[in-house]
């Protein structure tokens, strides 16, 4: 989802909503959105005084339109449902409350209105509720990243939706209509997100390409790029998609609300549709896990800025620092051991464990392997990868 595709009004709304969050750094947001502090504070003052209407130049549109009779309320319900065909009674009611519709009908009444007017209900039910939910306590503690398979388009091409979701707020940081699942496409989308929203503390992915080379082989150039930015990398348990349950659930919502119609004409049309829907999802759509508030209500950009050129690794004085050879080897006291080729040409640190001759291998802050340099090691090329995999319910 290239940010330049977002309309000026959408960008203004996202800016002021992020700037209104407690503890927001308004000047940092001004830099990331490409506006001067004078303009940014002017938008913020107008938004606080007039709401969204204050961001529209010379607008005479009222902020709210309270309803006075049952017929008007029903019309408001049907208009909102027609705009969002996948939403049920609870989500529609939450939106009517925000719009100031009075009297606001109960969710069950809204469902009855939909049925009475031939609007189907229950088509996109969430199914059985989870037994337990875990979420990180702060925005940007963890982002979940994945591709939603691939989808055929009308022009014969393939669409590979790339999604990145903030674990705490469910804010869709990235929704990109990608032409493939290659490292370059993912990296480009992440850099755009990092420049606008800052860096997360950790990112969790599955074990497939481009973030892994299958179970047991977790390290790829994309993972090295993230580590260089000070982001901790984690991989889900193999064959356990529930480890990344929030992003998996987001994919269901994406399919139901943004991809349920005819195939997209081409990649450009898909990108435009994703941009429009991402704005609705982040800023308008009530989320049941968030008390029927939209994700923007719980999201703030990270204060950790993206570094265009990361600093060299800074290891401890007693670390055994070695450079990974092009063939994927490191040497210690004349003994060679393999290191994932993704780290070739990089300086890694060997730190001794409680077992004499066995070392944990670090690249910057991340443990990437454990190597056994004992002379009686049966296979001198053995490397035990540390994939930072997490259990179904455990935090990163």
C-alpha positions, 0 to 999 in steps of 0.5 A: 500500500504505497502511502502516496495513494492515500488521499489528502483528506485520509492523510489529514485524518490519520495525522490528527488522530495519531496526534491526539493520542496521549503522549503523541510527539506532534513534531515527529508526526509532522516530519513523517507526514511531510508537513510543517509544524505550523500546518500540523498544529493548525490541523490539530486545532481545527480537528479538536474544535470541529472534528473531521469537518474542520479539516475540509477547507471552506466546508459548511457540512455539520459535524453531526445529524441527530435523528428524531424519528424511527423512519430516519433512524432506519434510513441511517441504519440501511445507509450504513449497512449498504456502505459496509455489507459485511458489518453486523448489528454491534458494529453498525450500532457503534458507528451510529453512536459515534455519528450522534444518531438519536435515539440509537437502537440496540444491536438486536433492533438493528439486526431486525431492521436489516432482516425486515429490509432484506439485508442478510445477516450472519454471513460473516460470523466469527465462529467459536470464540477463542478460549484465551487471548493474548495481546502485547501491552503497548503499540509497536511491541509486536507486529505480525506479518504475512502474505494472504496467499495469492489471488487471480486478477482479471488481467491474468496476473496474480495478486499477493496481499501483504499484511502487517498488523500491530498486535496491541491495537490491530492497526493495519500498518501495511496492506499492500497489493503486491505482485509477488512474495519476494524479498524486494517487495516486502522490504520496500513495503516495510521501509515505507511503513518504518518511515511513517510509523517508526520501528516495532520492537519485534516482528513475527512471521511464519517460516516460509519465504521470504522470511524463512527457508522452512522449519529449521532454517529461519534466517534470510536476507529479510531477517538480517535487514530487520535485525540491522534496524534493531527489530527482534525477529521471531518465527511462528511454530511450524504448522501452527497458524494460530501463533499469528492468530490476529493476522490470520483473523485480519485476512478473514476480514479482508476477504469478506469486506474488501475481496468478496466482489468480482476479481480486481481488474489489475494490480493498480485497481487492487491497490486502490481498493486496499487503500480505501478499505484500510482507511475504513478498517483503521479509522471507522470499523468497530473492532469487537476485541477493542470494545467496538472502537476502531484500531486508531483508538489504541495506536500510536507511532513508534518513537524509534525512527527508521535508520537509513544507514544502520550503525555497525554492530557494537559487541562486548569486549570479551565477545569472540568476533568473527566475520562470516565467510562467503561460503557460510563458515566461521572459524575458531581456533582452527575449527570451521563451523557453518553459519546461515549464508544470510549473514555472509560478510557480517561480523558475528559474536561468539559467547561461551555457554556453560558447556565448554567449547559450545558458543551461542552466536549473536548477530547484533542483539539477536541469538541466531545459532549455537555452535559446538567447537569441541574436537570430538564433535561428530559433524564439524558442520553442525549448526543449531539454529535459534529461530526464536519460535514462539508457542501458540499462546506465549508472547514474543 
